[in-house]
């Protein structure tokens, strides 16, 4: 069945947006945060700057798009490492998150270490959660640990704690490369083990009264 004019336009728009996001990833990988501008992005794909503004209002909108795309990539990488042991499956999340960050330091610094002064336009917290496949995988693996009696408490709070530990560890490794952390992956594993050991000793309460799973 031939596509309608509207469907073709929507398809073309989605393809162009994907092209812009891919080009933005490359700009960040090559030039870091300062290299990501509307003008440079437009030049990279061969479009006028005003065409890019029809997809992204500003640089922060591009950062949100990059984050969403990065979380999708990360989720796919995590899913490649299932395990019958729920704790090992959870460790795989941390391992892949670290590998992603350490393997793409410019992109990690730009996407995950740049202050976001506002939430994505028109999105609630619940919608942000639903559009973050990596966090959903993390929470689902925490839930499996809770169901198996390996961890106790609120899955989102546990997941957020592990995310905070992972993010802090990767950020330090990227921003203080001269510090004698030892082997980066071994240090990540050590921090993960410390965090899990601590979480296993307590019943973790929700972060707030309104965001518990």
N, CA and C atoms as a LAMMPS dump frame, in Angstrom:
ITEM: TIMESTEP
0
ITEM: NUMBER OF ATOMS
639
ITEM: BOX BOUNDS ff ff ff
-5.0000000000000000e+02 5.0000000000000000e+02
-5.0000000000000000e+02 5.0000000000000000e+02
-5.0000000000000000e+02 5.0000000000000000e+02
ITEM: ATOMS id mol type element x y z
1 1 1 N 0.855 -1.194 0
2 1 2 C 0 0 0
3 1 3 C 0.892 1.246 0
4 2 1 N 0.674 2.181 -0.946
5 2 2 C 1.513 3.378 -0.996
6 2 3 C 1.355 4.214 0.277
7 3 1 N 2.462 4.847 0.667
8 3 2 C 2.416 5.7 1.847
9 3 3 C 1.688 6.997 1.513
10 4 1 N 0.922 7.489 2.481
11 4 2 C 0.251 8.768 2.29
12 4 3 C 1.292 9.884 2.333
13 5 1 N 0.907 11.063 1.851
14 5 2 C 1.815 12.215 1.844
15 5 3 C 2.259 12.524 3.272
16 6 1 N 1.309 12.495 4.214
17 6 2 C 1.64 12.8 5.608
18 6 3 C 2.607 11.765 6.182
19 7 1 N 2.364 10.494 5.868
20 7 2 C 3.238 9.436 6.367
21 7 3 C 4.637 9.578 5.807
22 8 1 N 4.727 9.914 4.515
23 8 2 C 6.049 10.105 3.893
24 8 3 C 6.786 11.266 4.546
25 9 1 N 6.057 12.338 4.825
26 9 2 C 6.679 13.497 5.457
27 9 3 C 7.176 13.157 6.858
28 10 1 N 6.368 12.409 7.602
29 10 2 C 6.765 12.013 8.953
30 10 3 C 7.992 11.104 8.913
31 11 1 N 8.018 10.213 7.934
32 11 2 C 9.154 9.307 7.773
33 11 3 C 10.421 10.094 7.436
34 12 1 N 10.301 11.056 6.512
35 12 2 C 11.439 11.884 6.133
36 12 3 C 11.932 12.716 7.315
37 13 1 N 10.979 13.224 8.102
38 13 2 C 11.351 14.032 9.254
39 13 3 C 12.098 13.185 10.281
40 14 1 N 11.606 11.967 10.511
41 14 2 C 12.269 11.067 11.47
42 14 3 C 13.665 10.702 10.978
43 15 1 N 13.813 10.478 9.69
44 15 2 C 15.117 10.12 9.124
45 15 3 C 16.103 11.28 9.245
46 16 1 N 15.631 12.494 8.995
47 16 2 C 16.507 13.656 9.106
48 16 3 C 16.913 13.879 10.558
49 17 1 N 15.964 13.7 11.473
50 17 2 C 16.302 13.869 12.892
51 17 3 C 17.361 12.848 13.311
52 18 1 N 17.198 11.617 12.849
53 18 2 C 18.178 10.574 13.167
54 18 3 C 19.543 10.928 12.59
55 19 1 N 19.548 11.509 11.388
56 19 2 C 20.803 11.932 10.757
57 19 3 C 21.466 13.039 11.577
58 20 1 N 20.65 13.966 12.08
59 20 2 C 21.177 15.056 12.9
60 20 3 C 21.753 14.53 14.215
61 21 1 N 21.064 13.579 14.836
62 21 2 C 21.543 13.013 16.092
63 21 3 C 22.863 12.272 15.879
64 22 1 N 22.947 11.516 14.797
65 22 2 C 24.191 10.794 14.497
66 22 3 C 25.337 11.778 14.261
67 23 1 N 25.059 12.847 13.53
68 23 2 C 26.088 13.862 13.278
69 23 3 C 26.494 14.551 14.569
70 24 1 N 25.533 14.784 15.465
71 24 2 C 25.841 15.414 16.75
72 24 3 C 26.742 14.51 17.592
73 25 1 N 26.464 13.199 17.589
74 25 2 C 27.336 12.247 18.291
75 25 3 C 28.776 12.39 17.796
76 26 1 N 28.958 12.442 16.487
77 26 2 C 30.301 12.514 15.908
78 26 3 C 30.992 13.828 16.262
79 27 1 N 30.24 14.921 16.239
80 27 2 C 30.818 16.211 16.612
81 27 3 C 31.327 16.179 18.052
82 28 1 N 30.523 15.618 18.938
83 28 2 C 30.904 15.551 20.347
84 28 3 C 32.112 14.645 20.536
85 29 1 N 32.111 13.509 19.873
86 29 2 C 33.236 12.585 19.99
87 29 3 C 34.533 13.227 19.504
88 30 1 N 34.442 14.038 18.45
89 30 2 C 35.632 14.649 17.86
90 30 3 C 36.051 15.933 18.572
91 31 1 N 35.064 16.757 18.973
92 31 2 C 35.384 18.101 19.447
93 31 3 C 34.883 18.42 20.849
94 32 1 N 34.146 17.487 21.467
95 32 2 C 33.652 17.743 22.808
96 32 3 C 32.49 18.721 22.831
97 33 1 N 32.176 19.206 24.024
98 33 2 C 31.009 20.066 24.227
99 33 3 C 31.073 21.326 23.364
100 34 1 N 32.246 21.959 23.309
101 34 2 C 32.373 23.22 22.569
102 34 3 C 32.15 23.021 21.076
103 35 1 N 32.379 21.815 20.585
104 35 2 C 32.21 21.566 19.161
105 35 3 C 30.776 21.361 18.74
106 36 1 N 29.89 21.236 19.713
107 36 2 C 28.481 21.001 19.399
108 36 3 C 27.72 22.319 19.351
109 37 1 N 27.505 22.829 18.15
110 37 2 C 26.707 24.036 17.949
111 37 3 C 25.718 23.781 16.811
112 38 1 N 24.667 24.553 16.791
113 38 2 C 23.67 24.427 15.724
114 38 3 C 24.32 24.659 14.369
115 39 1 N 25.188 25.665 14.305
116 39 2 C 25.822 26 13.03
117 39 3 C 26.725 24.863 12.546
118 40 1 N 27.534 24.311 13.445
119 40 2 C 28.422 23.214 13.053
120 40 3 C 27.631 21.964 12.684
121 41 1 N 26.556 21.745 13.411
122 41 2 C 25.722 20.579 13.121
123 41 3 C 25.078 20.721 11.748
124 42 1 N 24.589 21.913 11.45
125 42 2 C 23.977 22.168 10.14
126 42 3 C 24.993 21.971 9.019
127 43 1 N 26.198 22.469 9.23
128 43 2 C 27.25 22.33 8.22
129 43 3 C 27.61 20.864 8.016
130 44 1 N 27.641 20.084 9.106
131 44 2 C 28.017 18.673 9.021
132 44 3 C 27.05 17.886 8.132
133 45 1 N 25.759 18.212 8.211
134 45 2 C 24.772 17.465 7.423
135 45 3 C 24.386 18.179 6.125
136 46 1 N 24.927 19.376 5.922
137 46 2 C 24.661 20.079 4.672
138 46 3 C 23.323 20.776 4.601
139 47 1 N 22.817 21.234 5.764
140 47 2 C 21.539 21.941 5.797
141 47 3 C 21.739 23.348 6.35
142 48 1 N 20.779 24.204 6.097
143 48 2 C 20.819 25.544 6.657
144 48 3 C 20.535 25.473 8.161
145 49 1 N 21.15 26.353 8.966
146 49 2 C 20.907 26.347 10.415
147 49 3 C 19.437 26.404 10.787
148 50 1 N 18.64 27.154 10.015
149 50 2 C 17.223 27.271 10.342
150 50 3 C 16.519 25.927 10.22
151 51 1 N 17.004 25.058 9.338
152 51 2 C 16.415 23.724 9.208
153 51 3 C 16.643 22.912 10.485
154 52 1 N 17.819 23.069 11.091
155 52 2 C 18.124 22.351 12.33
156 52 3 C 17.244 22.86 13.458
157 53 1 N 16.987 24.185 13.473
158 53 2 C 16.143 24.759 14.527
159 53 3 C 14.722 24.222 14.474
160 54 1 N 14.305 23.697 13.35
161 54 2 C 12.962 23.129 13.277
162 54 3 C 12.882 21.78 13.986
163 55 1 N 14.047 21.216 14.331
164 55 2 C 14.101 19.939 15.059
165 55 3 C 14.552 20.128 16.505
166 56 1 N 15.454 21.073 16.726
167 56 2 C 15.998 21.315 18.064
168 56 3 C 16.002 22.817 18.338
169 57 1 N 15.355 23.206 19.435
170 57 2 C 15.243 24.629 19.748
171 57 3 C 16.592 25.233 20.122
172 58 1 N 17.436 24.431 20.785
173 58 2 C 18.725 24.941 21.226
174 58 3 C 19.67 23.774 21.511
175 59 1 N 20.835 24.106 22.014
176 59 2 C 21.858 23.094 22.281
177 59 3 C 21.384 22.091 23.319
178 60 1 N 20.63 22.548 24.319
179 60 2 C 20.166 21.643 25.356
180 60 3 C 19.203 20.602 24.803
181 61 1 N 18.395 20.975 23.83
182 61 2 C 17.511 20.002 23.178
183 61 3 C 18.324 18.92 22.477
184 62 1 N 19.446 19.321 21.886
185 62 2 C 20.32 18.341 21.23
186 62 3 C 20.911 17.403 22.276
187 63 1 N 21.295 17.952 23.427
188 63 2 C 21.867 17.124 24.493
189 63 3 C 20.853 16.091 24.981
190 64 1 N 19.6 16.493 25.115
191 64 2 C 18.555 15.542 25.523
192 64 3 C 18.408 14.44 24.475
193 65 1 N 18.453 14.82 23.198
194 65 2 C 18.339 13.826 22.12
195 65 3 C 19.525 12.869 22.147
196 66 1 N 20.712 13.395 22.392
197 66 2 C 21.904 12.556 22.487
198 66 3 C 21.798 11.599 23.67
199 67 1 N 21.275 12.097 24.792
200 67 2 C 21.126 11.247 25.972
201 67 3 C 20.152 10.113 25.698
202 68 1 N 19.018 10.437 25.086
203 68 2 C 18.027 9.403 24.767
204 68 3 C 18.632 8.339 23.859
205 69 1 N 19.383 8.785 22.863
206 69 2 C 20 7.85 21.921
207 69 3 C 21.067 7.011 22.626
208 70 1 N 21.843 7.646 23.508
209 70 2 C 22.885 6.926 24.236
210 70 3 C 22.279 5.878 25.16
211 71 1 N 21.159 6.202 25.801
212 71 2 C 20.51 5.237 26.689
213 71 3 C 19.979 4.038 25.9
214 72 1 N 19.513 4.278 24.676
215 72 2 C 19.056 3.162 23.838
216 72 3 C 20.226 2.249 23.487
217 73 1 N 21.352 2.851 23.111
218 73 2 C 22.551 2.073 22.793
219 73 3 C 23.015 1.284 24.004
220 74 1 N 23.026 1.94 25.153
221 74 2 C 23.469 1.287 26.387
222 74 3 C 22.55 0.126 26.744
223 75 1 N 21.251 0.317 26.597
224 75 2 C 20.298 -0.755 26.909
225 75 3 C 20.541 -1.974 26.035
226 76 1 N 20.809 -1.757 24.747
227 76 2 C 21.09 -2.878 23.841
228 76 3 C 22.352 -3.616 24.278
229 77 1 N 23.374 -2.872 24.69
230 77 2 C 24.617 -3.502 25.133
231 77 3 C 24.395 -4.314 26.404
232 78 1 N 23.587 -3.792 27.318
233 78 2 C 23.312 -4.508 28.557
234 78 3 C 22.559 -5.803 28.278
235 79 1 N 21.588 -5.734 27.38
236 79 2 C 20.764 -6.909 27.082
237 79 3 C 21.575 -8.042 26.463
238 80 1 N 22.75 -7.72 25.95
239 80 2 C 23.624 -8.752 25.384
240 80 3 C 24.315 -9.583 26.467
241 81 1 N 24.112 -9.191 27.741
242 81 2 C 24.79 -9.882 28.843
243 81 3 C 23.777 -10.32 29.907
244 82 1 N 22.926 -11.288 29.564
245 82 2 C 21.993 -11.828 30.56
246 82 3 C 22.725 -12.804 31.481
247 83 1 N 22.101 -13.137 32.597
248 83 2 C 22.686 -14.118 33.512
249 83 3 C 21.584 -14.721 34.363
250 84 1 N 21.731 -16.003 34.693
251 84 2 C 20.756 -16.654 35.569
252 84 3 C 20.897 -16.164 37.004
253 85 1 N 22.078 -15.641 37.336
254 85 2 C 22.317 -15.081 38.669
255 85 3 C 21.908 -13.617 38.644
256 86 1 N 20.87 -13.212 39.39
257 86 2 C 20.395 -11.823 39.314
258 86 3 C 21.444 -10.788 39.719
259 87 1 N 22.321 -11.127 40.666
260 87 2 C 23.362 -10.186 41.066
261 87 3 C 24.375 -10.002 39.94
262 88 1 N 24.743 -11.095 39.275
263 88 2 C 25.671 -10.991 38.146
264 88 3 C 25.042 -10.217 36.991
265 89 1 N 23.746 -10.409 36.786
266 89 2 C 23.047 -9.652 35.744
267 89 3 C 23.062 -8.168 36.076
268 90 1 N 22.953 -7.849 37.365
269 90 2 C 22.99 -6.454 37.8
270 90 3 C 24.396 -5.888 37.641
271 91 1 N 25.395 -6.682 37.97
272 91 2 C 26.784 -6.238 37.786
273 91 3 C 27.066 -5.928 36.31
274 92 1 N 26.444 -6.687 35.414
275 92 2 C 26.65 -6.469 33.986
276 92 3 C 26.185 -5.082 33.558
277 93 1 N 25.144 -4.579 34.215
278 93 2 C 24.668 -3.224 33.914
279 93 3 C 25.773 -2.222 34.221
280 94 1 N 26.377 -2.357 35.406
281 94 2 C 27.428 -1.438 35.819
282 94 3 C 28.647 -1.569 34.904
283 95 1 N 28.984 -2.796 34.546
284 95 2 C 30.144 -3.029 33.688
285 95 3 C 29.969 -2.385 32.319
286 96 1 N 28.785 -2.57 31.728
287 96 2 C 28.527 -2.001 30.409
288 96 3 C 28.425 -0.48 30.461
289 97 1 N 27.844 0.045 31.53
290 97 2 C 27.752 1.495 31.704
291 97 3 C 29.151 2.094 31.771
292 98 1 N 30.037 1.45 32.526
293 98 2 C 31.409 1.93 32.646
294 98 3 C 32.15 1.824 31.319
295 99 1 N 31.972 0.694 30.621
296 99 2 C 32.644 0.503 29.336
297 99 3 C 32.195 1.561 28.335
298 100 1 N 30.9 1.88 28.362
299 100 2 C 30.365 2.902 27.471
300 100 3 C 30.984 4.264 27.786
301 101 1 N 31.013 4.625 29.068
302 101 2 C 31.541 5.927 29.463
303 101 3 C 33.024 6.062 29.212
304 102 1 N 33.786 5.051 29.61
305 102 2 C 35.235 5.114 29.467
306 102 3 C 35.663 4.985 28.004
307 103 1 N 34.835 4.322 27.209
308 103 2 C 35.142 4.182 25.791
309 103 3 C 34.777 5.406 24.968
310 104 1 N 33.944 6.284 25.549
311 104 2 C 33.5 7.496 24.845
312 104 3 C 33.57 8.685 25.813
313 105 1 N 34.78 9.028 26.298
314 105 2 C 34.888 10.055 27.345
315 105 3 C 34.348 11.423 26.946
316 106 1 N 34.622 11.867 25.708
317 106 2 C 34.11 13.167 25.272
318 106 3 C 32.591 13.182 25.289
319 107 1 N 32.004 12.11 24.763
320 107 2 C 30.546 12.045 24.699
321 107 3 C 29.95 11.92 26.098
322 108 1 N 30.572 11.106 26.947
323 108 2 C 30.05 10.944 28.303
324 108 3 C 30.097 12.275 29.047
325 109 1 N 31.212 12.978 28.918
326 109 2 C 31.343 14.266 29.605
327 109 3 C 30.284 15.25 29.114
328 110 1 N 30.076 15.284 27.812
329 110 2 C 29.129 16.236 27.235
330 110 3 C 27.679 15.89 27.565
331 111 1 N 27.323 14.624 27.403
332 111 2 C 25.925 14.218 27.559
333 111 3 C 25.526 14.052 29.017
334 112 1 N 26.409 13.468 29.838
335 112 2 C 26.029 13.12 31.2
336 112 3 C 26.653 13.989 32.287
337 113 1 N 27.579 14.876 31.914
338 113 2 C 28.212 15.719 32.922
339 113 3 C 27.992 17.199 32.64
340 114 1 N 27.049 17.505 31.768
341 114 2 C 26.687 18.886 31.469
342 114 3 C 25.374 19.21 32.167
343 115 1 N 25.356 20.326 32.882
344 115 2 C 24.153 20.69 33.646
345 115 3 C 22.954 20.867 32.722
346 116 1 N 21.847 20.254 33.121
347 116 2 C 20.583 20.424 32.393
348 116 3 C 19.726 21.403 33.198
349 117 1 N 19.517 22.591 32.653
350 117 2 C 18.83 23.639 33.402
351 117 3 C 17.314 23.518 33.368
352 118 1 N 16.811 22.628 32.535
353 118 2 C 15.37 22.413 32.462
354 118 3 C 15.107 21.005 31.949
355 119 1 N 13.939 20.449 32.233
356 119 2 C 13.608 19.121 31.692
357 119 3 C 13.276 19.245 30.213
358 120 1 N 13.243 18.118 29.483
359 120 2 C 12.856 18.179 28.07
360 120 3 C 11.486 18.822 27.918
361 121 1 N 11.323 19.6 26.879
362 121 2 C 10.078 20.331 26.652
363 121 3 C 8.881 19.391 26.619
364 122 1 N 7.903 19.669 27.491
365 122 2 C 6.647 18.928 27.471
366 122 3 C 6.7 17.526 28.028
367 123 1 N 7.784 17.151 28.749
368 123 2 C 7.885 15.8 29.289
369 123 3 C 7.804 15.801 30.806
370 124 1 N 7.034 14.875 31.339
371 124 2 C 6.964 14.699 32.783
372 124 3 C 8.05 13.711 33.21
373 125 1 N 8.23 13.566 34.533
374 125 2 C 9.21 12.602 35.037
375 125 3 C 8.861 11.191 34.581
376 126 1 N 7.576 10.838 34.641
377 126 2 C 7.155 9.492 34.245
378 126 3 C 7.481 9.248 32.774
379 127 1 N 7.234 10.255 31.927
380 127 2 C 7.532 10.115 30.501
381 127 3 C 9.032 9.996 30.254
382 128 1 N 9.83 10.737 31.021
383 128 2 C 11.282 10.626 30.898
384 128 3 C 11.73 9.22 31.266
385 129 1 N 11.137 8.664 32.331
386 129 2 C 11.479 7.302 32.755
387 129 3 C 11.111 6.296 31.678
388 130 1 N 9.941 6.451 31.103
389 130 2 C 9.466 5.513 30.091
390 130 3 C 10.302 5.577 28.814
391 131 1 N 10.961 6.725 28.571
392 131 2 C 11.775 6.862 27.367
393 131 3 C 13.247 6.561 27.633
394 132 1 N 13.542 6.02 28.821
395 132 2 C 14.929 5.69 29.175
396 132 3 C 15.063 4.18 29.321
397 133 1 N 15.352 3.487 28.227
398 133 2 C 15.413 2.02 28.284
399 133 3 C 16.527 1.5 29.179
400 134 1 N 17.628 2.24 29.301
401 134 2 C 18.735 1.777 30.148
402 134 3 C 18.317 1.764 31.618
403 135 1 N 17.622 2.809 32.056
404 135 2 C 17.155 2.831 33.445
405 135 3 C 16.116 1.752 33.686
406 136 1 N 15.275 1.501 32.698
407 136 2 C 14.272 0.437 32.836
408 136 3 C 14.934 -0.929 32.984
409 137 1 N 16.009 -1.16 32.215
410 137 2 C 16.737 -2.42 32.346
411 137 3 C 17.369 -2.512 33.73
412 138 1 N 17.969 -1.426 34.183
413 138 2 C 18.593 -1.413 35.506
414 138 3 C 17.561 -1.726 36.588
415 139 1 N 16.423 -1.05 36.55
416 139 2 C 15.392 -1.275 37.564
417 139 3 C 14.85 -2.703 37.488
418 140 1 N 14.679 -3.224 36.275
419 140 2 C 14.144 -4.59 36.139
420 140 3 C 15.117 -5.602 36.733
421 141 1 N 16.402 -5.364 36.587
422 141 2 C 17.381 -6.291 37.156
423 141 3 C 17.483 -6.145 38.675
424 142 1 N 17.262 -4.945 39.157
425 142 2 C 17.171 -4.759 40.614
426 142 3 C 15.94 -5.497 41.142
427 143 1 N 14.834 -5.368 40.423
428 143 2 C 13.606 -6.061 40.832
429 143 3 C 13.816 -7.574 40.9
430 144 1 N 14.597 -8.1 39.954
431 144 2 C 14.888 -9.539 39.958
432 144 3 C 15.699 -9.911 41.198
433 145 1 N 16.612 -9.026 41.605
434 145 2 C 17.405 -9.269 42.819
435 145 3 C 16.527 -9.229 44.064
436 146 1 N 15.572 -8.298 44.076
437 146 2 C 14.642 -8.205 45.212
438 146 3 C 13.767 -9.451 45.265
439 147 1 N 13.265 -9.878 44.113
440 147 2 C 12.409 -11.066 44.062
441 147 3 C 13.16 -12.32 44.512
442 148 1 N 14.471 -12.359 44.243
443 148 2 C 15.283 -13.519 44.626
444 148 3 C 15.782 -13.425 46.061
445 149 1 N 15.457 -12.329 46.753
446 149 2 C 15.884 -12.173 48.134
447 149 3 C 17.326 -11.716 48.289
448 150 1 N 17.942 -11.271 47.172
449 150 2 C 19.337 -10.811 47.227
450 150 3 C 19.44 -9.37 47.728
451 151 1 N 18.414 -8.579 47.424
452 151 2 C 18.347 -7.193 47.87
453 151 3 C 16.974 -6.955 48.469
454 152 1 N 16.879 -5.922 49.315
455 152 2 C 15.598 -5.585 49.93
456 152 3 C 15.332 -4.1 49.783
457 153 1 N 14.074 -3.765 49.517
458 153 2 C 13.708 -2.362 49.495
459 153 3 C 13.131 -1.906 48.178
460 154 1 N 13.13 -0.603 47.997
461 154 2 C 12.518 0.025 46.835
462 154 3 C 13.442 -0.076 45.621
463 155 1 N 13 -0.725 44.533
464 155 2 C 13.862 -0.922 43.361
465 155 3 C 14.401 0.367 42.757
466 156 1 N 13.557 1.397 42.67
467 156 2 C 14.052 2.644 42.077
468 156 3 C 15.138 3.265 42.953
469 157 1 N 14.962 3.231 44.249
470 157 2 C 15.974 3.805 45.144
471 157 3 C 17.289 3.038 45.035
472 158 1 N 17.204 1.718 44.968
473 158 2 C 18.408 0.903 44.818
474 158 3 C 19.081 1.2 43.486
475 159 1 N 18.278 1.249 42.417
476 159 2 C 18.817 1.522 41.079
477 159 3 C 19.476 2.894 41.028
478 160 1 N 18.842 3.886 41.649
479 160 2 C 19.387 5.236 41.636
480 160 3 C 20.699 5.299 42.407
481 161 1 N 20.784 4.566 43.507
482 161 2 C 22.032 4.516 44.273
483 161 3 C 23.157 3.93 43.429
484 162 1 N 22.871 2.842 42.737
485 162 2 C 23.883 2.215 41.886
486 162 3 C 24.273 3.133 40.729
487 163 1 N 23.294 3.821 40.171
488 163 2 C 23.573 4.774 39.096
489 163 3 C 24.491 5.887 39.609
490 164 1 N 24.194 6.4 40.816
491 164 2 C 25.008 7.469 41.388
492 164 3 C 26.451 7.003 41.601
493 165 1 N 26.603 5.783 42.098
494 165 2 C 27.941 5.236 42.307
495 165 3 C 28.664 5.069 40.97
496 166 1 N 27.958 4.5 39.989
497 166 2 C 28.566 4.301 38.679
498 166 3 C 28.943 5.61 38.01
499 167 1 N 28.022 6.567 38.037
500 167 2 C 28.274 7.866 37.408
501 167 3 C 29.438 8.58 38.088
502 168 1 N 29.443 8.562 39.417
503 168 2 C 30.532 9.219 40.142
504 168 3 C 31.874 8.588 39.829
505 169 1 N 31.902 7.275 39.768
506 169 2 C 33.142 6.561 39.478
507 169 3 C 33.659 6.885 38.08
508 170 1 N 32.777 6.812 37.091
509 170 2 C 33.18 7.094 35.707
510 170 3 C 33.611 8.549 35.555
511 171 1 N 32.885 9.462 36.199
512 171 2 C 33.229 10.879 36.117
513 171 3 C 34.627 11.137 36.662
514 172 1 N 34.953 10.505 37.792
515 172 2 C 36.29 10.673 38.369
516 172 3 C 37.369 10.11 37.446
517 173 1 N 37.12 8.947 36.902
518 173 2 C 38.1 8.326 36.014
519 173 3 C 38.353 9.176 34.775
520 174 1 N 37.3 9.848 34.284
521 174 2 C 37.44 10.673 33.085
522 174 3 C 38.102 12.013 33.394
523 175 1 N 37.712 12.643 34.498
524 175 2 C 38.189 14.003 34.785
525 175 3 C 39.498 14.049 35.562
526 176 1 N 39.907 12.928 36.179
527 176 2 C 41.176 12.883 36.9
528 176 3 C 42.023 11.71 36.4
529 177 1 N 42.397 11.732 35.115
530 177 2 C 43.135 10.601 34.536
531 177 3 C 44.512 10.4 35.152
532 178 1 N 45.06 11.443 35.81
533 178 2 C 46.392 11.341 36.407
534 178 3 C 46.365 10.689 37.786
535 179 1 N 45.155 10.53 38.377
536 179 2 C 45.08 9.94 39.711
537 179 3 C 45.341 8.431 39.612
538 180 1 N 46.1 7.869 40.56
539 180 2 C 46.434 6.429 40.472
540 180 3 C 45.291 5.511 40.913
541 181 1 N 44.228 5.457 40.106
542 181 2 C 43.108 4.569 40.407
543 181 3 C 43.458 3.104 40.155
544 182 1 N 44.513 2.861 39.387
545 182 2 C 44.792 1.507 38.947
546 182 3 C 44.009 1.223 37.669
547 183 1 N 43.828 -0.036 37.364
548 183 2 C 43.071 -0.406 36.17
549 183 3 C 41.64 0.13 36.275
550 184 1 N 41.188 0.921 35.294
551 184 2 C 39.859 1.536 35.382
552 184 3 C 38.725 0.533 35.58
553 185 1 N 38.725 -0.55 34.809
554 185 2 C 37.647 -1.53 34.927
555 185 3 C 37.683 -2.226 36.287
556 186 1 N 38.882 -2.483 36.795
557 186 2 C 39.001 -3.098 38.122
558 186 3 C 38.482 -2.148 39.194
559 187 1 N 38.752 -0.85 39.031
560 187 2 C 38.264 0.131 39.998
561 187 3 C 36.743 0.219 39.949
562 188 1 N 36.183 0.177 38.736
563 188 2 C 34.725 0.182 38.59
564 188 3 C 34.127 -1.035 39.292
565 189 1 N 34.715 -2.203 39.083
566 189 2 C 34.221 -3.423 39.718
567 189 3 C 34.293 -3.31 41.239
568 190 1 N 35.401 -2.745 41.736
569 190 2 C 35.542 -2.583 43.186
570 190 3 C 34.441 -1.691 43.748
571 191 1 N 34.173 -0.568 43.074
572 191 2 C 33.128 0.347 43.54
573 191 3 C 31.752 -0.31 43.479
574 192 1 N 31.512 -1.085 42.424
575 192 2 C 30.243 -1.804 42.282
576 192 3 C 30.076 -2.805 43.42
577 193 1 N 31.146 -3.547 43.713
578 193 2 C 31.087 -4.537 44.788
579 193 3 C 30.835 -3.865 46.14
580 194 1 N 31.497 -2.721 46.372
581 194 2 C 31.28 -1.997 47.629
582 194 3 C 29.82 -1.551 47.756
583 195 1 N 29.301 -1.009 46.646
584 195 2 C 27.916 -0.519 46.677
585 195 3 C 26.94 -1.657 46.92
586 196 1 N 27.114 -2.765 46.222
587 196 2 C 26.215 -3.909 46.388
588 196 3 C 26.319 -4.499 47.794
589 197 1 N 27.546 -4.58 48.314
590 197 2 C 27.731 -5.122 49.662
591 197 3 C 26.986 -4.275 50.688
592 198 1 N 27.048 -2.968 50.517
593 198 2 C 26.337 -2.085 51.435
594 198 3 C 24.828 -2.198 51.298
595 199 1 N 24.347 -2.279 50.064
596 199 2 C 22.91 -2.38 49.823
597 199 3 C 22.333 -3.698 50.334
598 200 1 N 23.147 -4.75 50.32
599 200 2 C 22.668 -6.056 50.769
600 200 3 C 22.429 -6.12 52.279
601 201 1 N 22.947 -5.131 52.991
602 201 2 C 22.827 -5.164 54.46
603 201 3 C 21.618 -4.38 54.97
604 202 1 N 20.836 -3.794 54.091
605 202 2 C 19.746 -2.935 54.556
606 202 3 C 18.507 -3.056 53.681
607 203 1 N 17.4 -2.623 54.264
608 203 2 C 16.141 -2.516 53.532
609 203 3 C 16.063 -1.076 53.038
610 204 1 N 16.242 -0.88 51.738
611 204 2 C 16.389 0.464 51.174
612 204 3 C 15.026 1.137 51.013
613 205 1 N 14.813 2.264 51.677
614 205 2 C 13.517 2.952 51.558
615 205 3 C 13.427 3.742 50.262
616 206 1 N 12.217 4.137 49.849
617 206 2 C 12.044 4.961 48.648
618 206 3 C 12.792 6.283 48.8
619 207 1 N 13.161 6.876 47.696
620 207 2 C 13.837 8.162 47.725
621 207 3 C 12.905 9.263 48.233
622 208 1 N 11.651 9.219 47.751
623 208 2 C 10.642 10.168 48.2
624 208 3 C 9.342 9.414 48.359
625 209 1 N 8.322 10.097 48.81
626 209 2 C 7.022 9.465 48.989
627 209 3 C 6.267 9.326 47.674
628 210 1 N 6.736 10.017 46.614
629 210 2 C 5.961 10.056 45.37
630 210 3 C 6.637 9.356 44.197
631 211 1 N 7.935 8.981 44.299
632 211 2 C 8.618 8.404 43.154
633 211 3 C 8.959 6.937 43.339
634 212 1 N 8.428 6.304 44.387
635 212 2 C 8.727 4.881 44.545
636 212 3 C 8.009 4.052 43.491
637 213 1 N 8.621 2.912 43.126
638 213 2 C 8.045 2.057 42.077
639 213 3 C 6.86 1.292 42.637
